[in-house]
Amino acid sequence: GGGGGGGGYVSCLTSVPCFLSIAPPCPPPPPLPPPTLPQRLTYEEKMARRLLGADNAATVFNFQEAEEDQGAQQDYKVSTFEQRLISEIEFRLERSNTDESDDEVVHDELPPQCSAPTFERKLKHIKLFEGNPFTFTCKVSGQPMPKVYWFKDGNQISKRSEHYQIGRKPDGTCSLHTKAATLDDDGNYTIMLANPQGRISCTGRLMVQTVSQRGRSPRSPAGQSPGRR
């Protein structure tokens, strides 16, 4: 009888379904994000470090997104930090020595009524894609007629430049033009007026974007200007 009971026990075991099963394999881990490349300093950060020092230049610049179809130059607003940088450039230029003016204005004889130079219309900030022409324009006044000086990133632009064409009309409209913008043209352009009554300046920011770029600010490779300018 014991043998039969044992046999029934074995058959019972073999007839009971097995609830133990091998656990399913764990899902594969998510792919690792691509390695983050060291971020290069932007043009603005380089200029800020050079003019204001590294401690005052640690700022992230937020640019307005560019539109998809953007051929001609467009106006845009600079950030608060960029405006601070521009103010610092103008402050230093108005207290520096200048080499040459864009014209042959002479201030030997002063008119009876003298007035300091002023801007009736200031430069605007421009963004465009490389290869397109751009023109900075403003309107100036003052007695005697103020001398006019142009600068890029604090460096004076020669009136004999082959890349930039500097113009001035009898009504006081001043302009700086180039036929085809390159990434090297990206920067701050300052016009300074001077007569015996004082100096004044204003600056326009030029943002040059690569042709394949959409929606972000340009990053000039080194913020350099060719020597021929």
PyRosetta script that sets phi, psi and omega in degrees:
from pyrosetta import init, pose_from_sequence

init()
pose = pose_from_sequence("GGGGGGGGYVSCLTSVPCFLSIAPPCPPPPPLPPPTLPQRLTYEEKMARRLLGADNAATVFNFQEAEEDQGAQQDYKVSTFEQRLISEIEFRLERSNTDESDDEVVHDELPPQCSAPTFERKLKHIKLFEGNPFTFTCKVSGQPMPKVYWFKDGNQISKRSEHYQIGRKPDGTCSLHTKAATLDDDGNYTIMLANPQGRISCTGRLMVQTVSQRGRSPRSPAGQSPGRR")
pose.set_psi(1, -35.6)
pose.set_omega(1, -179.6)
pose.set_phi(2, -66.4)
pose.set_psi(2, -34.3)
pose.set_omega(2, 179.7)
pose.set_phi(3, -64.8)
pose.set_psi(3, -39.0)
pose.set_omega(3, -179.9)
pose.set_phi(4, -65.4)
pose.set_psi(4, -38.9)
pose.set_omega(4, 178.7)
pose.set_phi(5, -63.4)
pose.set_psi(5, -35.3)
pose.set_omega(5, 178.9)
pose.set_phi(6, -65.4)
pose.set_psi(6, -38.3)
pose.set_omega(6, -179.4)
pose.set_phi(7, -65.0)
pose.set_psi(7, -38.5)
pose.set_omega(7, 178.1)
pose.set_phi(8, -65.2)
pose.set_psi(8, -32.8)
pose.set_omega(8, 179.5)
pose.set_phi(9, -66.7)
pose.set_psi(9, -42.9)
pose.set_omega(9, -179.8)
pose.set_phi(10, -64.7)
pose.set_psi(10, -46.1)
pose.set_omega(10, -179.5)
pose.set_phi(11, -63.4)
pose.set_psi(11, -29.9)
pose.set_omega(11, 177.9)
pose.set_phi(12, -66.1)
pose.set_psi(12, -40.5)
pose.set_omega(12, 179.7)
pose.set_phi(13, -64.0)
pose.set_psi(13, -40.9)
pose.set_omega(13, -177.3)
pose.set_phi(14, -72.6)
pose.set_psi(14, -22.0)
pose.set_omega(14, -179.3)
pose.set_phi(15, -90.3)
pose.set_psi(15, -11.9)
pose.set_omega(15, 179.7)
pose.set_phi(16, -78.7)
pose.set_psi(16, 127.7)
pose.set_omega(16, 179.2)
pose.set_phi(17, -65.5)
pose.set_psi(17, 147.7)
pose.set_omega(17, -178.1)
pose.set_phi(18, -88.5)
pose.set_psi(18, 122.6)
pose.set_omega(18, -179.9)
pose.set_phi(19, -94.4)
pose.set_psi(19, -4.9)
pose.set_omega(19, 178.4)
pose.set_phi(20, -86.5)
pose.set_psi(20, 132.1)
pose.set_omega(20, 179.1)
pose.set_phi(21, -141.7)
pose.set_psi(21, 159.9)
pose.set_omega(21, 179.2)
pose.set_phi(22, -74.2)
pose.set_psi(22, 131.9)
pose.set_omega(22, -179.4)
pose.set_phi(23, -62.4)
pose.set_psi(23, 141.7)
pose.set_omega(23, 178.7)
pose.set_phi(24, -64.0)
pose.set_psi(24, 151.9)
pose.set_omega(24, -179.4)
pose.set_phi(25, -63.8)
pose.set_psi(25, 146.2)
pose.set_omega(25, 179.5)
pose.set_phi(26, -67.2)
pose.set_psi(26, 144.3)
pose.set_omega(26, 177.6)
pose.set_phi(27, -63.2)
pose.set_psi(27, 147.9)
pose.set_omega(27, -179.3)
pose.set_phi(28, -64.8)
pose.set_psi(28, 146.5)
pose.set_omega(28, 179.3)
pose.set_phi(29, -64.4)
pose.set_psi(29, 150.2)
pose.set_omega(29, 178.7)
pose.set_phi(30, -61.7)
pose.set_psi(30, 148.4)
pose.set_omega(30, -179.6)
pose.set_phi(31, -63.2)
pose.set_psi(31, 145.3)
pose.set_omega(31, 178.8)
pose.set_phi(32, -71.0)
pose.set_psi(32, 142.8)
pose.set_omega(32, 176.9)
pose.set_phi(33, -65.0)
pose.set_psi(33, 152.0)
pose.set_omega(33, 179.3)
pose.set_phi(34, -60.5)
pose.set_psi(34, 148.5)
pose.set_omega(34, -179.8)
pose.set_phi(35, -60.0)
pose.set_psi(35, 139.2)
pose.set_omega(35, -179.8)
pose.set_phi(36, -82.4)
pose.set_psi(36, 121.7)
pose.set_omega(36, 178.7)
pose.set_phi(37, -76.4)
pose.set_psi(37, 147.1)
pose.set_omega(37, 177.1)
pose.set_phi(38, -60.4)
pose.set_psi(38, 129.3)
pose.set_omega(38, -175.2)
pose.set_phi(39, -74.0)
pose.set_psi(39, 130.2)
pose.set_omega(39, 177.5)
pose.set_phi(40, -80.6)
pose.set_psi(40, 148.1)
pose.set_omega(40, 178.1)
pose.set_phi(41, -65.1)
pose.set_psi(41, 136.0)
pose.set_omega(41, 177.0)
pose.set_phi(42, -74.3)
pose.set_psi(42, 168.1)
pose.set_omega(42, 177.5)
pose.set_phi(43, -57.1)
pose.set_psi(43, -45.4)
pose.set_omega(43, -176.9)
pose.set_phi(44, -65.0)
pose.set_psi(44, -39.8)
pose.set_omega(44, -179.2)
pose.set_phi(45, -66.4)
pose.set_psi(45, -38.1)
pose.set_omega(45, 176.9)
pose.set_phi(46, -63.1)
pose.set_psi(46, -45.4)
pose.set_omega(46, 179.5)
pose.set_phi(47, -64.4)
pose.set_psi(47, -39.7)
pose.set_omega(47, -179.1)
pose.set_phi(48, -66.5)
pose.set_psi(48, -40.6)
pose.set_omega(48, 177.9)
pose.set_phi(49, -63.5)
pose.set_psi(49, -38.7)
pose.set_omega(49, -177.4)
pose.set_phi(50, -71.5)
pose.set_psi(50, -37.9)
pose.set_omega(50, -175.4)
pose.set_phi(51, -91.3)
pose.set_psi(51, -36.3)
pose.set_omega(51, -171.8)
pose.set_phi(52, -110.7)
pose.set_psi(52, -11.3)
pose.set_omega(52, -176.7)
pose.set_phi(53, 93.2)
pose.set_psi(53, 152.8)
pose.set_omega(53, -174.7)
pose.set_phi(54, -64.5)
pose.set_psi(54, -34.5)
pose.set_omega(54, -176.9)
pose.set_phi(55, -65.3)
pose.set_psi(55, -30.7)
pose.set_omega(55, -177.9)
pose.set_phi(56, -96.6)
pose.set_psi(56, 1.8)
pose.set_omega(56, -172.9)
pose.set_phi(57, -108.3)
pose.set_psi(57, 3.1)
pose.set_omega(57, -176.9)
pose.set_phi(58, -79.9)
pose.set_psi(58, 79.6)
pose.set_omega(58, -177.5)
pose.set_phi(59, -138.5)
pose.set_psi(59, 140.0)
pose.set_omega(59, 175.2)
pose.set_phi(60, -90.0)
pose.set_psi(60, 132.8)
pose.set_omega(60, -177.2)
pose.set_phi(61, -97.5)
pose.set_psi(61, 127.4)
pose.set_omega(61, 177.9)
pose.set_phi(62, -107.4)
pose.set_psi(62, 116.7)
pose.set_omega(62, -178.7)
pose.set_phi(63, -104.1)
pose.set_psi(63, 149.9)
pose.set_omega(63, 172.9)
pose.set_phi(64, -69.4)
pose.set_psi(64, 144.1)
pose.set_omega(64, -179.3)
pose.set_phi(65, -70.3)
pose.set_psi(65, 142.8)
pose.set_omega(65, 178.5)
pose.set_phi(66, -83.5)
pose.set_psi(66, 152.4)
pose.set_omega(66, 178.7)
pose.set_phi(67, -82.7)
pose.set_psi(67, 158.1)
pose.set_omega(67, -175.5)
pose.set_phi(68, -63.8)
pose.set_psi(68, -51.8)
pose.set_omega(68, -177.7)
pose.set_phi(69, -96.4)
pose.set_psi(69, 97.9)
pose.set_omega(69, -173.4)
pose.set_phi(70, -139.5)
pose.set_psi(70, 93.4)
pose.set_omega(70, -179.5)
pose.set_phi(71, -97.3)
pose.set_psi(71, -57.5)
pose.set_omega(71, -177.1)
pose.set_phi(72, -80.5)
pose.set_psi(72, 168.8)
pose.set_omega(72, -179.5)
pose.set_phi(73, -67.6)
pose.set_psi(73, 146.2)
pose.set_omega(73, 179.3)
pose.set_phi(74, -129.2)
pose.set_psi(74, 151.4)
pose.set_omega(74, 175.5)
pose.set_phi(75, -80.9)
pose.set_psi(75, 151.0)
pose.set_omega(75, 174.0)
pose.set_phi(76, -154.6)
pose.set_psi(76, 168.5)
pose.set_omega(76, -177.6)
pose.set_phi(77, -102.2)
pose.set_psi(77, 139.7)
pose.set_omega(77, 178.1)
pose.set_phi(78, -88.3)
pose.set_psi(78, 160.9)
pose.set_omega(78, 178.2)
pose.set_phi(79, -75.3)
pose.set_psi(79, 168.5)
pose.set_omega(79, -179.9)
pose.set_phi(80, -62.1)
pose.set_psi(80, -39.8)
pose.set_omega(80, -179.2)
pose.set_phi(81, -69.3)
pose.set_psi(81, -38.8)
pose.set_omega(81, 176.4)
pose.set_phi(82, -61.3)
pose.set_psi(82, -39.7)
pose.set_omega(82, 179.5)
pose.set_phi(83, -64.6)
pose.set_psi(83, -36.1)
pose.set_omega(83, 176.6)
pose.set_phi(84, -64.8)
pose.set_psi(84, -40.9)
pose.set_omega(84, 177.6)
pose.set_phi(85, -63.5)
pose.set_psi(85, -42.8)
pose.set_omega(85, 178.5)
pose.set_phi(86, -61.3)
pose.set_psi(86, -43.2)
pose.set_omega(86, 179.8)
pose.set_phi(87, -62.0)
pose.set_psi(87, -37.5)
pose.set_omega(87, 178.8)
pose.set_phi(88, -66.9)
pose.set_psi(88, -40.4)
pose.set_omega(88, 177.8)
pose.set_phi(89, -61.2)
pose.set_psi(89, -47.1)
pose.set_omega(89, -178.4)
pose.set_phi(90, -63.8)
pose.set_psi(90, -41.2)
pose.set_omega(90, -179.7)
pose.set_phi(91, -58.6)
pose.set_psi(91, -43.1)
pose.set_omega(91, -178.0)
pose.set_phi(92, -73.4)
pose.set_psi(92, -38.9)
pose.set_omega(92, -178.8)
pose.set_phi(93, -64.9)
pose.set_psi(93, -40.2)
pose.set_omega(93, -177.2)
pose.set_phi(94, -68.3)
pose.set_psi(94, -11.0)
pose.set_omega(94, 178.4)
pose.set_phi(95, -115.8)
pose.set_psi(95, 13.4)
pose.set_omega(95, -178.6)
pose.set_phi(96, -108.2)
pose.set_psi(96, 167.4)
pose.set_omega(96, 176.0)
pose.set_phi(97, -82.7)
pose.set_psi(97, 144.2)
pose.set_omega(97, 178.8)
pose.set_phi(98, -115.2)
pose.set_psi(98, 151.7)
pose.set_omega(98, -174.6)
pose.set_phi(99, -92.2)
pose.set_psi(99, -41.7)
pose.set_omega(99, -173.3)
pose.set_phi(100, -156.0)
pose.set_psi(100, 157.8)
pose.set_omega(100, 175.2)
pose.set_phi(101, -105.5)
pose.set_psi(101, 167.3)
pose.set_omega(101, -179.5)
pose.set_phi(102, -77.7)
pose.set_psi(102, -8.8)
pose.set_omega(102, -179.2)
pose.set_phi(103, -145.3)
pose.set_psi(103, -172.4)
pose.set_omega(103, -174.8)
pose.set_phi(104, -106.2)
pose.set_psi(104, 41.8)
pose.set_omega(104, 178.2)
pose.set_phi(105, -68.5)
pose.set_psi(105, 130.3)
pose.set_omega(105, -179.9)
pose.set_phi(106, -118.7)
pose.set_psi(106, 135.4)
pose.set_omega(106, -177.9)
pose.set_phi(107, -111.8)
pose.set_psi(107, 45.8)
pose.set_omega(107, 179.4)
pose.set_phi(108, -75.5)
pose.set_psi(108, -48.8)
pose.set_omega(108, -178.7)
pose.set_phi(109, -108.3)
pose.set_psi(109, 122.8)
pose.set_omega(109, -178.4)
pose.set_phi(110, -89.6)
pose.set_psi(110, 140.8)
pose.set_omega(110, 177.6)
pose.set_phi(111, -70.5)
pose.set_psi(111, 162.4)
pose.set_omega(111, 179.6)
pose.set_phi(112, -58.1)
pose.set_psi(112, -41.2)
pose.set_omega(112, 179.9)
pose.set_phi(113, -106.8)
pose.set_psi(113, 109.9)
pose.set_omega(113, -178.8)
pose.set_phi(114, -103.2)
pose.set_psi(114, 146.8)
pose.set_omega(114, 176.6)
pose.set_phi(115, -145.4)
pose.set_psi(115, 146.1)
pose.set_omega(115, -180.0)
pose.set_phi(116, -68.7)
pose.set_psi(116, 154.5)
pose.set_omega(116, 178.6)
pose.set_phi(117, -62.9)
pose.set_psi(117, 144.0)
pose.set_omega(117, 176.5)
pose.set_phi(118, -141.0)
pose.set_psi(118, 161.3)
pose.set_omega(118, 175.0)
pose.set_phi(119, -105.0)
pose.set_psi(119, 115.9)
pose.set_omega(119, 172.3)
pose.set_phi(120, -78.1)
pose.set_psi(120, -28.1)
pose.set_omega(120, 174.3)
pose.set_phi(121, -146.3)
pose.set_psi(121, 126.4)
pose.set_omega(121, -174.8)
pose.set_phi(122, -93.0)
pose.set_psi(122, 168.8)
pose.set_omega(122, 175.5)
pose.set_phi(123, -67.3)
pose.set_psi(123, 148.9)
pose.set_omega(123, 175.1)
pose.set_phi(124, -106.9)
pose.set_psi(124, 159.9)
pose.set_omega(124, 175.6)
pose.set_phi(125, -85.3)
pose.set_psi(125, 138.1)
pose.set_omega(125, -171.8)
pose.set_phi(126, -126.3)
pose.set_psi(126, 142.0)
pose.set_omega(126, 167.9)
pose.set_phi(127, -130.5)
pose.set_psi(127, 142.3)
pose.set_omega(127, -179.8)
pose.set_phi(128, -161.0)
pose.set_psi(128, 171.9)
pose.set_omega(128, 176.3)
pose.set_phi(129, -91.3)
pose.set_psi(129, 149.0)
pose.set_omega(129, -179.3)
pose.set_phi(130, -58.4)
pose.set_psi(130, 148.2)
pose.set_omega(130, -178.5)
pose.set_phi(131, 94.9)
pose.set_psi(131, -15.5)
pose.set_omega(131, 179.5)
pose.set_phi(132, -92.3)
pose.set_psi(132, 151.2)
pose.set_omega(132, 176.5)
pose.set_phi(133, -75.0)
pose.set_psi(133, 156.3)
pose.set_omega(133, 173.1)
pose.set_phi(134, -143.3)
pose.set_psi(134, 153.5)
pose.set_omega(134, 179.7)
pose.set_phi(135, -141.2)
pose.set_psi(135, 123.9)
pose.set_omega(135, 169.5)
pose.set_phi(136, -92.6)
pose.set_psi(136, 132.0)
pose.set_omega(136, 178.7)
pose.set_phi(137, -134.7)
pose.set_psi(137, 149.8)
pose.set_omega(137, 173.3)
pose.set_phi(138, -155.3)
pose.set_psi(138, 169.5)
pose.set_omega(138, 178.9)
pose.set_phi(139, -126.6)
pose.set_psi(139, 130.5)
pose.set_omega(139, -172.9)
pose.set_phi(140, -123.5)
pose.set_psi(140, 161.4)
pose.set_omega(140, 175.9)
pose.set_phi(141, -152.1)
pose.set_psi(141, 168.4)
pose.set_omega(141, -179.9)
pose.set_phi(142, 152.6)
pose.set_psi(142, 153.6)
pose.set_omega(142, 177.2)
pose.set_phi(143, -129.0)
pose.set_psi(143, 121.6)
pose.set_omega(143, -1.5)
pose.set_phi(144, -69.2)
pose.set_psi(144, 169.8)
pose.set_omega(144, -179.2)
pose.set_phi(145, -52.3)
pose.set_psi(145, 122.9)
pose.set_omega(145, -176.1)
pose.set_phi(146, -71.5)
pose.set_psi(146, 148.4)
pose.set_omega(146, 169.4)
pose.set_phi(147, -74.1)
pose.set_psi(147, 152.1)
pose.set_omega(147, -175.9)
pose.set_phi(148, -121.8)
pose.set_psi(148, 133.2)
pose.set_omega(148, 178.5)
pose.set_phi(149, -130.1)
pose.set_psi(149, 138.0)
pose.set_omega(149, 178.0)
pose.set_phi(150, -113.4)
pose.set_psi(150, 143.2)
pose.set_omega(150, 179.4)
pose.set_phi(151, -137.5)
pose.set_psi(151, 150.2)
pose.set_omega(151, 170.0)
pose.set_phi(152, -122.2)
pose.set_psi(152, 120.0)
pose.set_omega(152, -178.3)
pose.set_phi(153, 52.0)
pose.set_psi(153, 37.2)
pose.set_omega(153, 177.1)
pose.set_phi(154, 86.6)
pose.set_psi(154, -4.5)
pose.set_omega(154, 179.1)
pose.set_phi(155, -102.8)
pose.set_psi(155, 130.3)
pose.set_omega(155, -174.6)
pose.set_phi(156, -68.5)
pose.set_psi(156, 137.6)
pose.set_omega(156, 177.8)
pose.set_phi(157, -93.0)
pose.set_psi(157, 127.7)
pose.set_omega(157, -178.3)
pose.set_phi(158, -72.6)
pose.set_psi(158, 142.2)
pose.set_omega(158, 175.5)
pose.set_phi(159, -68.2)
pose.set_psi(159, -13.4)
pose.set_omega(159, 177.0)
pose.set_phi(160, -97.1)
pose.set_psi(160, 14.2)
pose.set_omega(160, -179.5)
pose.set_phi(161, -60.8)
pose.set_psi(161, 139.1)
pose.set_omega(161, 177.1)
pose.set_phi(162, -84.3)
pose.set_psi(162, -21.6)
pose.set_omega(162, -176.5)
pose.set_phi(163, -89.7)
pose.set_psi(163, -38.7)
pose.set_omega(163, -178.5)
pose.set_phi(164, -106.0)
pose.set_psi(164, 137.5)
pose.set_omega(164, 174.4)
pose.set_phi(165, -107.9)
pose.set_psi(165, 119.1)
pose.set_omega(165, -178.4)
pose.set_phi(166, -100.9)
pose.set_psi(166, 130.6)
pose.set_omega(166, -177.8)
pose.set_phi(167, -132.1)
pose.set_psi(167, 158.0)
pose.set_omega(167, 177.3)
pose.set_phi(168, -152.2)
pose.set_psi(168, 130.2)
pose.set_omega(168, -179.3)
pose.set_phi(169, -104.5)
pose.set_psi(169, 160.0)
pose.set_omega(169, -179.6)
pose.set_phi(170, -58.9)
pose.set_psi(170, -26.5)
pose.set_omega(170, -178.6)
pose.set_phi(171, -81.1)
pose.set_psi(171, 2.6)
pose.set_omega(171, 178.5)
pose.set_phi(172, 96.6)
pose.set_psi(172, 1.3)
pose.set_omega(172, 177.6)
pose.set_phi(173, -75.6)
pose.set_psi(173, 124.0)
pose.set_omega(173, 179.6)
pose.set_phi(174, -114.8)
pose.set_psi(174, 146.7)
pose.set_omega(174, -176.9)
pose.set_phi(175, -145.7)
pose.set_psi(175, 154.1)
pose.set_omega(175, 171.6)
pose.set_phi(176, -134.2)
pose.set_psi(176, 125.8)
pose.set_omega(176, -170.0)
pose.set_phi(177, -135.3)
pose.set_psi(177, 147.9)
pose.set_omega(177, 167.4)
pose.set_phi(178, -140.0)
pose.set_psi(178, 149.3)
pose.set_omega(178, -172.1)
pose.set_phi(179, -77.3)
pose.set_psi(179, -32.2)
pose.set_omega(179, -177.1)
pose.set_phi(180, -146.6)
pose.set_psi(180, 112.9)
pose.set_omega(180, -178.0)
pose.set_phi(181, -73.7)
pose.set_psi(181, 142.0)
pose.set_omega(181, 173.4)
pose.set_phi(182, -118.1)
pose.set_psi(182, 170.2)
pose.set_omega(182, 177.8)
pose.set_phi(183, -61.5)
pose.set_psi(183, -27.4)
pose.set_omega(183, 178.4)
pose.set_phi(184, -69.0)
pose.set_psi(184, -18.6)
pose.set_omega(184, 179.0)
pose.set_phi(185, -78.7)
pose.set_psi(185, -13.6)
pose.set_omega(185, 178.8)
pose.set_phi(186, -59.2)
pose.set_psi(186, 126.0)
pose.set_omega(186, -179.2)
pose.set_phi(187, 163.6)
pose.set_psi(187, -168.7)
pose.set_omega(187, -179.9)
pose.set_phi(188, -104.2)
pose.set_psi(188, 125.4)
pose.set_omega(188, -179.0)
pose.set_phi(189, -111.0)
pose.set_psi(189, 123.2)
pose.set_omega(189, -176.5)
pose.set_phi(190, -117.7)
pose.set_psi(190, 134.4)
pose.set_omega(190, 171.3)
pose.set_phi(191, -111.3)
pose.set_psi(191, 131.2)
pose.set_omega(191, 179.6)
pose.set_phi(192, -119.0)
pose.set_psi(192, 134.7)
pose.set_omega(192, 177.4)
pose.set_phi(193, -106.9)
pose.set_psi(193, 144.2)
pose.set_omega(193, -179.4)
pose.set_phi(194, -147.4)
pose.set_psi(194, 133.0)
pose.set_omega(194, 166.9)
pose.set_phi(195, -146.3)
pose.set_psi(195, 177.1)
pose.set_omega(195, -176.6)
pose.set_phi(196, -58.5)
pose.set_psi(196, -14.3)
pose.set_omega(196, -179.4)
pose.set_phi(197, -89.0)
pose.set_psi(197, -10.3)
pose.set_omega(197, 177.4)
pose.set_phi(198, 148.2)
pose.set_psi(198, -175.5)
pose.set_omega(198, 179.1)
pose.set_phi(199, -127.7)
pose.set_psi(199, 151.0)
pose.set_omega(199, 176.1)
pose.set_phi(200, -153.1)
pose.set_psi(200, 151.7)
pose.set_omega(200, -177.8)
pose.set_phi(201, -145.9)
pose.set_psi(201, 159.1)
pose.set_omega(201, 170.4)
pose.set_phi(202, -145.3)
pose.set_psi(202, 157.6)
pose.set_omega(202, -171.1)
pose.set_phi(203, -130.1)
pose.set_psi(203, 140.1)
pose.set_omega(203, 172.4)
pose.set_phi(204, -116.6)
pose.set_psi(204, 133.4)
pose.set_omega(204, 178.9)
pose.set_phi(205, -91.8)
pose.set_psi(205, 128.4)
pose.set_omega(205, 176.6)
pose.set_phi(206, -107.7)
pose.set_psi(206, 120.4)
pose.set_omega(206, 175.8)
pose.set_phi(207, -106.5)
pose.set_psi(207, 115.8)
pose.set_omega(207, -179.8)
pose.set_phi(208, -106.1)
pose.set_psi(208, 123.7)
pose.set_omega(208, -179.4)
pose.set_phi(209, -107.1)
pose.set_psi(209, 147.5)
pose.set_omega(209, 176.9)
pose.set_phi(210, -69.8)
pose.set_psi(210, 155.8)
pose.set_omega(210, -175.8)
pose.set_phi(211, -61.4)
pose.set_psi(211, -35.6)
pose.set_omega(211, -177.9)
pose.set_phi(212, -84.6)
pose.set_psi(212, 0.0)
pose.set_omega(212, -173.7)
pose.set_phi(213, -90.2)
pose.set_psi(213, 137.9)
pose.set_omega(213, 177.8)
pose.set_phi(214, -140.1)
pose.set_psi(214, 125.1)
pose.set_omega(214, 168.3)
pose.set_phi(215, 86.3)
pose.set_psi(215, -2.2)
pose.set_omega(215, 178.6)
pose.set_phi(216, -131.9)
pose.set_psi(216, 167.1)
pose.set_omega(216, -178.1)
pose.set_phi(217, -78.1)
pose.set_psi(217, 153.8)
pose.set_omega(217, -180.0)
pose.set_phi(218, -75.9)
pose.set_psi(218, 158.1)
pose.set_omega(218, 176.0)
pose.set_phi(219, -129.9)
pose.set_psi(219, 98.2)
pose.set_omega(219, 179.8)
pose.set_phi(220, -63.3)
pose.set_psi(220, 132.6)
pose.set_omega(220, -173.3)
pose.set_phi(221, -51.4)
pose.set_psi(221, -44.2)
pose.set_omega(221, -177.5)
pose.set_phi(222, -140.7)
pose.set_psi(222, 1.3)
pose.set_omega(222, -178.8)
pose.set_phi(223, 64.0)
pose.set_psi(223, 30.6)
pose.set_omega(223, -175.0)
pose.set_phi(224, -100.4)
pose.set_psi(224, 153.6)
pose.set_omega(224, 175.6)
pose.set_phi(225, -115.2)
pose.set_psi(225, 133.0)
pose.set_omega(225, 179.5)
pose.set_phi(226, -58.5)
pose.set_psi(226, 147.5)
pose.set_omega(226, -176.7)
pose.set_phi(227, -64.5)
pose.set_psi(227, -23.3)
pose.set_omega(227, -175.6)
pose.set_phi(228, -71.4)
pose.set_psi(228, -7.5)
pose.set_omega(228, 179.4)
pose.set_phi(229, -90.3)
pose.dump_pdb("model.pdb")
